[in-house]
């Protein structure tokens, strides 16, 4: 999901999940799932298998996030610029899409360390364990999120632009809802909603951060038919 502010700066946040690499057997890769949006709805419906999921965050400035799952605040974090993958909560547990009917608990070792480019913040409520003594507090306000299975809710705000001197653009809090469904449930729901489906936009290329920069006016070159000289305007 790509958001653009009033001066053209963009922030892209997407759900990803692990899939097997076709070129390197045994290696897992982050992959965007099948997804769709409906008219007059801010929810992005994602087809993912039960298991570990993550968030891919892309920007040229960085951002601050609050991540909720099933109505519970899991993590407050500051994300550095570039492409970052958020895959663990504040307690070091993997973000998981679980089957509500499956009571089996899979013990995955927690890791207190986080990926480079991600800084844990002190959560704005007591729902999340403190990231550690002296952690920077989050500046985002907590939200009341419904406890719905598979609902991943994200509150995001772009970081300040150090290149802008003086008045900064107004802070905008973006709210994103990702409804995770298994592939059969996703396809069944999609079949009944085709008439309301929004035509998807071309996703941003995570290897080309230029796509996240406001476009400049193109320079057009004219060739004189008399002398052959070139001029630009």
Rosetta blueprint (number, residue, H / E / L):
1 X L
2 X E
3 X E
4 X E
5 X L
6 X L
7 X L
8 X L
9 X L
10 X E
11 X E
12 X E
13 X E
14 X E
15 X E
16 X E
17 X E
18 X E
19 X E
20 X E
21 X L
22 X L
23 X L
24 X L
25 X L
26 X L
27 X L
28 X E
29 X E
30 X E
31 X E
32 X E
33 X L
34 X E
35 X E
36 X E
37 X E
38 X E
39 X L
40 X L
41 X L
42 X L
43 X E
44 X E
45 X E
46 X E
47 X E
48 X L
49 X L
50 X L
51 X E
52 X E
53 X E
54 X E
55 X E
56 X E
57 X E
58 X E
59 X E
60 X L
61 X L
62 X L
63 X E
64 X E
65 X E
66 X E
67 X E
68 X E
69 X E
70 X L
71 X L
72 X E
73 X E
74 X E
75 X E
76 X E
77 X E
78 X E
79 X E
80 X L
81 X L
82 X E
83 X E
84 X E
85 X E
86 X E
87 X L
88 X E
89 X L
90 X L
91 X L
92 X L
93 X L
94 X E
95 X L
96 X E
97 X E
98 X L
99 X L
100 X L
101 X L
102 X L
103 X L
104 X L
105 X L
106 X L
107 X L
108 X L
109 X L
110 X L
111 X L
112 X L
113 X L
114 X L
115 X L
116 X L
117 X L
118 X E
119 X E
120 X E
121 X L
122 X E
123 X L
124 X L
125 X L
126 X L
127 X L
128 X L
129 X L
130 X L
131 X L
132 X L
133 X L
134 X L
135 X L
136 X L
137 X E
138 X L
139 X L
140 X L
141 X L
142 X L
143 X L
144 X L
145 X L
146 X L
147 X L
148 X L
149 X L
150 X L
151 X E
152 X E
153 X E
154 X E
155 X E
156 X E
157 X E
158 X E
159 X L
160 X L
161 X L
162 X L
163 X L
164 X L
165 X L
166 X L
167 X L
168 X L
169 X L
170 X L
171 X L
172 X L
173 X L
174 X E
175 X E
176 X E
177 X E
178 X E
179 X E
180 X E
181 X E
182 X L
183 X H
184 X H
185 X H
186 X H
187 X H
188 X H
189 X H
190 X H
191 X H
192 X L
193 X L
194 X H
195 X H
196 X H
197 X E
198 X L
199 X L
200 X L
201 X L
202 X L
203 X L
204 X L
205 X L
206 X L
207 X L
208 X L
209 X H
210 X H
211 X H
212 X H
213 X L
214 X L
215 X L
216 X L
217 X L
218 X L
219 X L
220 X L
221 X E
222 X E
223 X E
224 X L
225 X L
226 X L
227 X L
228 X L
229 X L
230 X E
231 X E
232 X E
233 X L
